[in-house]
Amino acid sequence: MKILYLIKEKYDEDSLRTLKAIIDAQIAEGNEILAVNLYDAGNIDYGALTDKIFEYDRVICI
């Protein structure tokens, strides 16, 4: 399964460790994961991001 994470804000170290653990567990289950930091808006190609939203099986905005 392809899962796209849209991360909308910077998180503290504890929250980042939790998120990394969740993503690592999903990768271990054989899922393909892509995480996009939306708070770093200067480097985002929104056209490509829109395509990925429709391409991935699940989109999770956190």
Chimera marker file (.cmm) of the C-alpha trace (Angstrom):
<marker_set name="trace">
<marker id="1" x="0.000" y="0.000" z="0.000" r="1" g="1" b="0" radius="0.5"/>
<marker id="2" x="1.221" y="3.505" z="-0.801" r="1" g="1" b="0" radius="0.5"/>
<marker id="3" x="0.802" y="5.992" z="2.055" r="1" g="1" b="0" radius="0.5"/>
<marker id="4" x="1.440" y="9.728" z="1.727" r="1" g="1" b="0" radius="0.5"/>
<marker id="5" x="2.032" y="11.758" z="4.900" r="1" g="1" b="0" radius="0.5"/>
<marker id="6" x="1.456" y="15.493" z="4.663" r="1" g="1" b="0" radius="0.5"/>
<marker id="7" x="3.156" y="17.054" z="7.677" r="1" g="1" b="0" radius="0.5"/>
<marker id="8" x="1.729" y="20.521" z="8.212" r="1" g="1" b="0" radius="0.5"/>
<marker id="9" x="3.850" y="21.806" z="11.111" r="1" g="1" b="0" radius="0.5"/>
<marker id="10" x="7.129" y="21.240" z="12.903" r="1" g="1" b="0" radius="0.5"/>
<marker id="11" x="6.862" y="18.883" z="15.856" r="1" g="1" b="0" radius="0.5"/>
<marker id="12" x="8.894" y="18.534" z="19.020" r="1" g="1" b="0" radius="0.5"/>
<marker id="13" x="11.452" y="15.736" z="19.362" r="1" g="1" b="0" radius="0.5"/>
<marker id="14" x="9.100" y="13.356" z="21.214" r="1" g="1" b="0" radius="0.5"/>
<marker id="15" x="6.395" y="13.717" z="18.576" r="1" g="1" b="0" radius="0.5"/>
<marker id="16" x="8.933" y="13.211" z="15.788" r="1" g="1" b="0" radius="0.5"/>
<marker id="17" x="10.181" y="9.998" z="17.423" r="1" g="1" b="0" radius="0.5"/>
<marker id="18" x="6.602" y="8.729" z="17.643" r="1" g="1" b="0" radius="0.5"/>
<marker id="19" x="5.911" y="9.602" z="14.008" r="1" g="1" b="0" radius="0.5"/>
<marker id="20" x="9.152" y="7.923" z="12.905" r="1" g="1" b="0" radius="0.5"/>
<marker id="21" x="8.218" y="4.776" z="14.861" r="1" g="1" b="0" radius="0.5"/>
<marker id="22" x="4.806" y="4.671" z="13.162" r="1" g="1" b="0" radius="0.5"/>
<marker id="23" x="6.330" y="5.141" z="9.714" r="1" g="1" b="0" radius="0.5"/>
<marker id="24" x="9.038" y="2.527" z="10.397" r="1" g="1" b="0" radius="0.5"/>
<marker id="25" x="6.346" y="0.027" z="11.457" r="1" g="1" b="0" radius="0.5"/>
<marker id="26" x="4.397" y="0.683" z="8.263" r="1" g="1" b="0" radius="0.5"/>
<marker id="27" x="7.531" y="0.244" z="6.149" r="1" g="1" b="0" radius="0.5"/>
<marker id="28" x="8.221" y="-3.048" z="7.953" r="1" g="1" b="0" radius="0.5"/>
<marker id="29" x="4.752" y="-4.202" z="6.871" r="1" g="1" b="0" radius="0.5"/>
<marker id="30" x="5.757" y="-3.602" z="3.253" r="1" g="1" b="0" radius="0.5"/>
<marker id="31" x="4.066" y="-0.252" z="2.702" r="1" g="1" b="0" radius="0.5"/>
<marker id="32" x="5.597" y="2.452" z="0.520" r="1" g="1" b="0" radius="0.5"/>
<marker id="33" x="5.764" y="5.715" z="2.476" r="1" g="1" b="0" radius="0.5"/>
<marker id="34" x="6.338" y="9.285" z="1.333" r="1" g="1" b="0" radius="0.5"/>
<marker id="35" x="6.384" y="12.140" z="3.855" r="1" g="1" b="0" radius="0.5"/>
<marker id="36" x="6.108" y="15.749" z="2.662" r="1" g="1" b="0" radius="0.5"/>
<marker id="37" x="6.797" y="18.672" z="4.994" r="1" g="1" b="0" radius="0.5"/>
<marker id="38" x="4.197" y="21.306" z="4.115" r="1" g="1" b="0" radius="0.5"/>
<marker id="39" x="5.710" y="23.819" z="6.527" r="1" g="1" b="0" radius="0.5"/>
<marker id="40" x="8.730" y="24.031" z="4.187" r="1" g="1" b="0" radius="0.5"/>
<marker id="41" x="6.595" y="25.643" z="1.466" r="1" g="1" b="0" radius="0.5"/>
<marker id="42" x="9.552" y="27.042" z="-0.469" r="1" g="1" b="0" radius="0.5"/>
<marker id="43" x="10.536" y="23.613" z="-1.773" r="1" g="1" b="0" radius="0.5"/>
<marker id="44" x="7.118" y="22.180" z="-2.670" r="1" g="1" b="0" radius="0.5"/>
<marker id="45" x="5.967" y="21.507" z="-6.229" r="1" g="1" b="0" radius="0.5"/>
<marker id="46" x="2.213" y="21.695" z="-5.630" r="1" g="1" b="0" radius="0.5"/>
<marker id="47" x="1.356" y="20.292" z="-9.068" r="1" g="1" b="0" radius="0.5"/>
<marker id="48" x="3.421" y="17.166" z="-8.376" r="1" g="1" b="0" radius="0.5"/>
<marker id="49" x="2.001" y="16.969" z="-4.847" r="1" g="1" b="0" radius="0.5"/>
<marker id="50" x="-1.563" y="17.051" z="-6.208" r="1" g="1" b="0" radius="0.5"/>
<marker id="51" x="-0.688" y="14.183" z="-8.562" r="1" g="1" b="0" radius="0.5"/>
<marker id="52" x="0.718" y="12.171" z="-5.639" r="1" g="1" b="0" radius="0.5"/>
<marker id="53" x="-2.437" y="12.739" z="-3.580" r="1" g="1" b="0" radius="0.5"/>
<marker id="54" x="-4.440" y="10.957" z="-6.284" r="1" g="1" b="0" radius="0.5"/>
<marker id="55" x="-1.735" y="8.333" z="-6.889" r="1" g="1" b="0" radius="0.5"/>
<marker id="56" x="-1.368" y="7.103" z="-3.290" r="1" g="1" b="0" radius="0.5"/>
<marker id="57" x="-3.796" y="4.707" z="-1.612" r="1" g="1" b="0" radius="0.5"/>
<marker id="58" x="-3.926" y="6.689" z="1.639" r="1" g="1" b="0" radius="0.5"/>
<marker id="59" x="-3.184" y="10.314" z="2.413" r="1" g="1" b="0" radius="0.5"/>
<marker id="60" x="-2.662" y="11.245" z="6.057" r="1" g="1" b="0" radius="0.5"/>
<marker id="61" x="-2.420" y="14.889" z="7.056" r="1" g="1" b="0" radius="0.5"/>
<marker id="62" x="-0.837" y="15.471" z="10.456" r="1" g="1" b="0" radius="0.5"/>
<link id1="1" id2="2" r="1" g="1" b="0" radius="0.2"/>
<link id1="2" id2="3" r="1" g="1" b="0" radius="0.2"/>
<link id1="3" id2="4" r="1" g="1" b="0" radius="0.2"/>
<link id1="4" id2="5" r="1" g="1" b="0" radius="0.2"/>
<link id1="5" id2="6" r="1" g="1" b="0" radius="0.2"/>
<link id1="6" id2="7" r="1" g="1" b="0" radius="0.2"/>
<link id1="7" id2="8" r="1" g="1" b="0" radius="0.2"/>
<link id1="8" id2="9" r="1" g="1" b="0" radius="0.2"/>
<link id1="9" id2="10" r="1" g="1" b="0" radius="0.2"/>
<link id1="10" id2="11" r="1" g="1" b="0" radius="0.2"/>
<link id1="11" id2="12" r="1" g="1" b="0" radius="0.2"/>
<link id1="12" id2="13" r="1" g="1" b="0" radius="0.2"/>
<link id1="13" id2="14" r="1" g="1" b="0" radius="0.2"/>
<link id1="14" id2="15" r="1" g="1" b="0" radius="0.2"/>
<link id1="15" id2="16" r="1" g="1" b="0" radius="0.2"/>
<link id1="16" id2="17" r="1" g="1" b="0" radius="0.2"/>
<link id1="17" id2="18" r="1" g="1" b="0" radius="0.2"/>
<link id1="18" id2="19" r="1" g="1" b="0" radius="0.2"/>
<link id1="19" id2="20" r="1" g="1" b="0" radius="0.2"/>
<link id1="20" id2="21" r="1" g="1" b="0" radius="0.2"/>
<link id1="21" id2="22" r="1" g="1" b="0" radius="0.2"/>
<link id1="22" id2="23" r="1" g="1" b="0" radius="0.2"/>
<link id1="23" id2="24" r="1" g="1" b="0" radius="0.2"/>
<link id1="24" id2="25" r="1" g="1" b="0" radius="0.2"/>
<link id1="25" id2="26" r="1" g="1" b="0" radius="0.2"/>
<link id1="26" id2="27" r="1" g="1" b="0" radius="0.2"/>
<link id1="27" id2="28" r="1" g="1" b="0" radius="0.2"/>
<link id1="28" id2="29" r="1" g="1" b="0" radius="0.2"/>
<link id1="29" id2="30" r="1" g="1" b="0" radius="0.2"/>
<link id1="30" id2="31" r="1" g="1" b="0" radius="0.2"/>
<link id1="31" id2="32" r="1" g="1" b="0" radius="0.2"/>
<link id1="32" id2="33" r="1" g="1" b="0" radius="0.2"/>
<link id1="33" id2="34" r="1" g="1" b="0" radius="0.2"/>
<link id1="34" id2="35" r="1" g="1" b="0" radius="0.2"/>
<link id1="35" id2="36" r="1" g="1" b="0" radius="0.2"/>
<link id1="36" id2="37" r="1" g="1" b="0" radius="0.2"/>
<link id1="37" id2="38" r="1" g="1" b="0" radius="0.2"/>
<link id1="38" id2="39" r="1" g="1" b="0" radius="0.2"/>
<link id1="39" id2="40" r="1" g="1" b="0" radius="0.2"/>
<link id1="40" id2="41" r="1" g="1" b="0" radius="0.2"/>
<link id1="41" id2="42" r="1" g="1" b="0" radius="0.2"/>
<link id1="42" id2="43" r="1" g="1" b="0" radius="0.2"/>
<link id1="43" id2="44" r="1" g="1" b="0" radius="0.2"/>
<link id1="44" id2="45" r="1" g="1" b="0" radius="0.2"/>
<link id1="45" id2="46" r="1" g="1" b="0" radius="0.2"/>
<link id1="46" id2="47" r="1" g="1" b="0" radius="0.2"/>
<link id1="47" id2="48" r="1" g="1" b="0" radius="0.2"/>
<link id1="48" id2="49" r="1" g="1" b="0" radius="0.2"/>
<link id1="49" id2="50" r="1" g="1" b="0" radius="0.2"/>
<link id1="50" id2="51" r="1" g="1" b="0" radius="0.2"/>
<link id1="51" id2="52" r="1" g="1" b="0" radius="0.2"/>
<link id1="52" id2="53" r="1" g="1" b="0" radius="0.2"/>
<link id1="53" id2="54" r="1" g="1" b="0" radius="0.2"/>
<link id1="54" id2="55" r="1" g="1" b="0" radius="0.2"/>
<link id1="55" id2="56" r="1" g="1" b="0" radius="0.2"/>
<link id1="56" id2="57" r="1" g="1" b="0" radius="0.2"/>
<link id1="57" id2="58" r="1" g="1" b="0" radius="0.2"/>
<link id1="58" id2="59" r="1" g="1" b="0" radius="0.2"/>
<link id1="59" id2="60" r="1" g="1" b="0" radius="0.2"/>
<link id1="60" id2="61" r="1" g="1" b="0" radius="0.2"/>
<link id1="61" id2="62" r="1" g="1" b="0" radius="0.2"/>
</marker_set>
